[in-house]
């Protein structure tokens, strides 16, 4: 059975950069976690949530709906890789 982890960075964060050291290139979700947990599928959800000087009017509910739609659209895939 495939186990999935959905990683969601906070508002104003970077989807990839949130999970790595600022001075390094290794990302723990991709580079370390799969070695500890076999059969793991990791999904990293990136979304536009720039806060400074933003004119965006999206709500948390809007972001949540986008996340659920994205997860729903890839649930049947067994091999997903975004770089």
Beta strands, then each sheet from edge to edge (+ up, - down):
strand 1: 3-8
strand 2: 40-45
sheet 1: 1+ 2+
end
